[in-house]
Amino acid sequence: MNRYIILFIAFIFVFVSCDEKPSFIDFTYPEGNRKALVLSYDDGTIQDIELAQLFEKNNLVGTFNLNSKYLGVTRGWPQQNGDTIYQKYVPKDSLLIIYKNHEIAAHGALHKNFTGISSDEVLEEINTDLEILKSLTNREIISMAYPFGSTNDSVSRLIASTGIKNGRTVEDTYTFDFPKNYMMWHPTCHDSKVLDFLDPYLELNEQQLSVFYVWGHSWEFGNEKRWNNMVKFCETIGKSNDIWSVGHGQLTNYLLAIKNVQVDEQKITNPLDNQPIWINLSSGIKKLNPGESINLK
């Protein structure tokens, strides 16, 4: 008799536990992660090949911002000291090979300084870049890095009108915070300082979402020390199991999707036209699919 009583109590406990409504705590990245890594590289020079391979070897995703009018050519860039640096750009027909596992983003068709040209010229630079990159890859391009990092409020608003959802500057914050304006996205640091922030990010244990945003140019890795530092960084952070390595566009889309989720005292609902979102409930981490709702206590 005692055995049946114990089984009955256990059944009631399981039934009540399953019926108990959870409480909403906060949002997370996929799989419950709270840390993200964005690796953003400019221009589209031939050195991107080795860098993309380094990322892939360590299960990392890069965002490569390309100057579409220079693809397949060699171009000389005059320097302030009178020298000229010659850059060779990746071939047009190689984009889906080199960047197969990475995000392709805009960087202005001819790398013009957006704050030094007219609004019409800015739109021509971006729209031409988008048109060429889309035709070569059949991908939607929603990210960009400003040439020379130069932008302002009017430029960022203008570019947002083209469908671009984020714009990266070169103004390092040395933090892991998000910008208030995604079109004025200041990165954590240039890759020359990346090891300074590696351990602090690996050891970061905070509840709120964060991002370690690294930027640079693959042609700068002609400096052997810089390259070795980047290899060390990628090998170390690639082993972390609590960091979401993601393209800038995918991260932006996820953050925008979070804003679309409806949360009130009784229910949390992910709209049907939204993407899957991960949430932290009192009962554990849950993937909330489009159109799905969860009743809350």
Wavefront OBJ file of the C-alpha trace (Angstrom):
o trace
v 0.000 0.000 0.000
v 2.796 2.428 0.882
v 4.274 1.868 -2.559
v 1.041 2.951 -4.273
v 0.795 6.021 -2.083
v 4.340 7.046 -2.970
v 3.652 6.545 -6.690
v 0.435 8.551 -6.435
v 2.199 11.444 -4.667
v 4.980 11.364 -7.253
v 2.422 11.496 -10.068
v 0.647 14.466 -8.500
v 3.989 16.249 -8.015
v 4.974 15.727 -11.660
v 1.534 16.780 -12.886
v 1.534 19.977 -10.822
v 5.145 20.762 -11.813
v 4.378 20.377 -15.508
v 1.268 22.550 -15.197
v 3.077 25.300 -13.283
v 3.541 28.446 -15.354
v 7.072 29.826 -15.607
v 8.119 33.441 -15.151
v 10.051 35.404 -17.762
v 13.557 36.513 -16.770
v 15.291 37.893 -19.880
v 16.376 37.266 -23.460
v 19.494 35.356 -24.473
v 21.358 34.614 -27.659
v 20.840 31.200 -29.336
v 21.397 28.210 -27.060
v 21.233 30.458 -24.006
v 24.516 32.275 -24.643
v 24.911 35.878 -23.479
v 28.185 36.778 -25.193
v 28.760 37.376 -28.914
v 31.761 37.928 -31.174
v 31.770 39.989 -34.386
v 34.865 40.044 -36.615
v 34.571 42.817 -39.222
v 37.168 43.263 -41.991
v 37.308 45.917 -44.684
v 38.127 46.353 -48.378
v 38.170 42.826 -49.833
v 41.869 42.437 -50.532
v 43.432 39.121 -51.445
v 44.658 38.575 -47.855
v 41.015 37.919 -46.905
v 41.500 34.375 -48.195
v 43.931 33.374 -45.450
v 41.979 35.264 -42.793
v 38.692 33.602 -43.746
v 40.425 30.222 -43.563
v 41.754 31.056 -40.096
v 38.235 31.897 -38.951
v 36.825 28.675 -40.392
v 39.559 26.578 -38.790
v 38.419 27.887 -35.418
v 34.654 27.811 -36.097
v 34.418 31.606 -36.269
v 32.314 33.792 -38.548
v 33.603 36.954 -40.197
v 31.898 39.960 -41.759
v 33.780 41.143 -44.845
v 33.019 44.660 -46.084
v 33.839 44.881 -49.792
v 34.580 47.672 -52.266
v 32.804 46.139 -55.249
v 34.313 48.363 -57.978
v 37.823 47.216 -57.028
v 37.119 43.487 -57.107
v 39.614 41.739 -59.353
v 41.966 44.707 -59.747
v 45.155 46.064 -58.196
v 44.883 49.595 -56.897
v 47.492 52.018 -55.564
v 46.713 54.042 -52.445
v 48.925 57.148 -51.937
v 50.137 57.605 -48.360
v 50.766 60.816 -46.424
v 54.508 60.107 -46.359
v 54.631 60.057 -50.143
v 54.673 56.278 -50.537
v 52.022 54.297 -52.385
v 50.552 51.050 -51.103
v 49.307 48.681 -53.803
v 46.396 46.461 -52.899
v 45.220 43.435 -54.850
v 41.513 42.697 -54.476
v 39.758 39.327 -54.582
v 38.302 38.264 -57.967
v 34.618 38.839 -58.635
v 33.937 35.172 -59.281
v 35.524 34.070 -55.988
v 33.169 35.677 -53.474
v 31.005 32.632 -52.835
v 34.135 30.527 -52.413
v 36.200 32.794 -50.156
v 33.248 34.035 -48.107
v 31.141 30.892 -48.274
v 30.838 30.684 -44.482
v 30.935 34.408 -43.781
v 28.868 37.549 -44.174
v 29.448 39.791 -47.187
v 28.798 43.460 -46.470
v 29.120 46.847 -48.169
v 32.007 49.307 -47.894
v 31.236 51.766 -50.688
v 31.842 50.865 -54.323
v 34.988 53.020 -54.595
v 35.829 53.600 -50.920
v 35.016 57.324 -51.011
v 34.873 59.400 -47.830
v 31.144 59.806 -47.233
v 31.500 63.023 -45.247
v 33.390 64.655 -48.118
v 30.929 63.998 -50.950
v 27.337 64.968 -51.741
v 24.283 63.004 -50.660
v 23.732 61.873 -54.240
v 27.304 60.586 -54.411
v 26.883 58.732 -51.103
v 23.755 57.025 -52.418
v 25.530 56.160 -55.663
v 28.425 54.633 -53.696
v 26.129 52.483 -51.578
v 23.511 51.555 -54.153
v 26.191 50.570 -56.667
v 27.924 48.468 -54.009
v 24.646 46.768 -53.088
v 23.697 46.131 -56.706
v 27.050 44.576 -57.616
v 27.404 42.495 -54.452
v 23.847 41.178 -54.720
v 24.316 40.281 -58.390
v 27.543 38.403 -57.627
v 26.288 36.531 -54.570
v 22.473 36.517 -54.655
v 22.621 37.483 -50.987
v 20.795 40.230 -49.138
v 23.343 42.819 -47.985
v 22.305 44.535 -44.746
v 25.636 45.456 -43.108
v 28.337 47.958 -43.956
v 31.493 49.600 -42.675
v 32.003 53.297 -43.423
v 35.034 53.962 -45.647
v 37.734 55.551 -43.476
v 35.209 55.211 -40.629
v 33.790 58.585 -41.681
v 30.135 59.260 -41.039
v 27.704 61.588 -39.285
v 24.007 61.637 -38.418
v 22.844 62.756 -41.858
v 25.023 60.200 -43.671
v 23.859 57.361 -41.427
v 20.191 58.286 -41.957
v 20.734 58.466 -45.698
v 22.337 55.031 -45.836
v 19.610 53.536 -43.643
v 17.136 54.532 -46.377
v 18.785 51.989 -48.710
v 17.867 49.012 -46.515
v 21.206 48.776 -44.727
v 20.537 47.934 -41.055
v 23.895 48.690 -39.445
v 26.963 50.803 -40.081
v 30.325 50.305 -38.386
v 32.736 53.116 -37.585
v 36.391 52.880 -36.484
v 35.821 54.659 -33.173
v 36.853 52.078 -30.567
v 34.856 51.997 -27.340
v 36.975 49.414 -25.470
v 33.722 48.069 -24.062
v 31.369 45.205 -24.876
v 28.271 47.403 -25.000
v 25.735 47.954 -27.780
v 25.239 51.285 -29.545
v 22.043 53.279 -29.172
v 21.988 53.662 -32.956
v 22.863 50.571 -35.005
v 23.822 52.835 -37.932
v 26.529 54.409 -35.759
v 27.999 51.172 -34.401
v 31.323 51.785 -32.657
v 33.409 48.585 -32.270
v 35.193 47.304 -29.185
v 38.686 47.587 -30.653
v 40.963 47.268 -33.649
v 42.549 43.826 -33.919
v 45.955 45.253 -32.937
v 44.572 45.464 -29.376
v 42.529 42.296 -29.451
v 44.610 40.321 -26.941
v 44.153 43.094 -24.369
v 40.429 42.324 -24.251
v 40.497 38.558 -24.753
v 40.763 37.399 -21.139
v 38.384 40.054 -19.784
v 35.724 38.854 -22.235
v 36.330 35.183 -21.617
v 35.966 35.838 -17.881
v 32.930 38.099 -18.250
v 30.010 36.634 -16.335
v 27.130 39.060 -16.592
v 23.449 38.466 -17.178
v 22.935 41.110 -19.860
v 23.784 40.477 -23.494
v 27.152 41.759 -24.726
v 29.316 41.789 -27.854
v 33.062 41.763 -28.440
v 33.347 43.652 -31.732
v 36.713 43.468 -33.536
v 37.589 45.295 -36.758
v 40.565 45.620 -39.076
v 42.031 44.963 -42.534
v 43.471 41.630 -43.584
v 46.293 43.388 -45.471
v 47.594 44.672 -42.130
v 48.600 41.127 -41.203
v 51.748 41.486 -43.289
v 53.188 42.258 -39.866
v 54.115 38.784 -38.558
v 53.587 39.696 -34.896
v 50.120 40.999 -35.639
v 49.228 37.834 -37.533
v 50.527 35.572 -34.766
v 48.495 37.528 -32.232
v 45.378 37.066 -34.351
v 46.026 33.342 -34.665
v 46.339 33.104 -30.891
v 43.152 35.086 -30.427
v 41.146 32.941 -32.847
v 42.445 29.663 -31.455
v 41.640 30.734 -27.900
v 38.227 32.306 -28.351
v 37.207 29.619 -30.824
v 37.353 27.063 -28.007
v 34.884 28.974 -25.866
v 31.485 27.318 -25.600
v 29.574 30.350 -24.338
v 30.268 32.871 -27.121
v 28.115 33.213 -30.235
v 30.398 33.922 -33.219
v 28.132 35.722 -35.651
v 28.062 38.057 -38.629
v 27.160 41.670 -37.931
v 23.979 41.379 -39.983
v 22.737 38.257 -38.227
v 23.423 39.833 -34.850
v 21.549 42.985 -35.864
v 18.574 40.981 -37.113
v 18.464 39.058 -33.840
v 18.531 42.223 -31.737
v 15.784 43.756 -33.860
v 13.746 40.561 -33.550
v 14.007 40.702 -29.761
v 12.341 44.124 -29.866
v 9.381 42.596 -31.713
v 8.641 40.015 -29.016
v 5.560 40.910 -26.981
v 5.920 40.487 -23.228
v 3.289 41.273 -20.596
v 2.442 39.944 -17.150
v 0.510 36.970 -18.489
v 2.121 35.931 -21.750
v 5.206 36.180 -23.967
v 4.558 35.945 -27.710
v 6.912 35.768 -30.668
v 5.120 37.244 -33.729
v 4.532 34.929 -36.660
v 6.699 37.023 -38.988
v 9.616 37.162 -36.537
v 12.611 34.826 -36.258
v 13.183 32.291 -33.448
v 14.227 33.925 -30.179
v 15.834 32.344 -27.124
v 14.494 33.302 -23.697
v 15.440 32.638 -20.112
v 12.502 31.426 -18.019
v 12.347 30.345 -14.400
v 11.998 26.816 -15.801
v 15.140 27.150 -17.965
v 16.276 28.291 -21.415
v 13.579 28.066 -24.082
v 13.566 28.592 -27.847
v 10.503 30.627 -28.793
v 9.584 29.942 -32.401
v 7.641 32.361 -34.644
v 3.966 32.371 -33.733
v 4.596 30.645 -30.388
v 3.323 31.926 -27.032
v 4.056 30.952 -23.454
v 1.704 31.688 -20.572
v 3.471 33.260 -17.626
v 2.699 33.233 -13.948
l 1 2 3 4 5 6 7 8 9 10 11 12 13 14 15 16 17 18 19 20 21 22 23 24 25 26 27 28 29 30 31 32 33 34 35 36 37 38 39 40 41 42 43 44 45 46 47 48 49 50 51 52 53 54 55 56 57 58 59 60 61 62 63 64 65 66 67 68 69 70 71 72 73 74 75 76 77 78 79 80 81 82 83 84 85 86 87 88 89 90 91 92 93 94 95 96 97 98 99 100 101 102 103 104 105 106 107 108 109 110 111 112 113 114 115 116 117 118 119 120 121 122 123 124 125 126 127 128 129 130 131 132 133 134 135 136 137 138 139 140 141 142 143 144 145 146 147 148 149 150 151 152 153 154 155 156 157 158 159 160 161 162 163 164 165 166 167 168 169 170 171 172 173 174 175 176 177 178 179 180 181 182 183 184 185 186 187 188 189 190 191 192 193 194 195 196 197 198 199 200 201 202 203 204 205 206 207 208 209 210 211 212 213 214 215 216 217 218 219 220 221 222 223 224 225 226 227 228 229 230 231 232 233 234 235 236 237 238 239 240 241 242 243 244 245 246 247 248 249 250 251 252 253 254 255 256 257 258 259 260 261 262 263 264 265 266 267 268 269 270 271 272 273 274 275 276 277 278 279 280 281 282 283 284 285 286 287 288 289 290 291 292 293 294 295 296 297
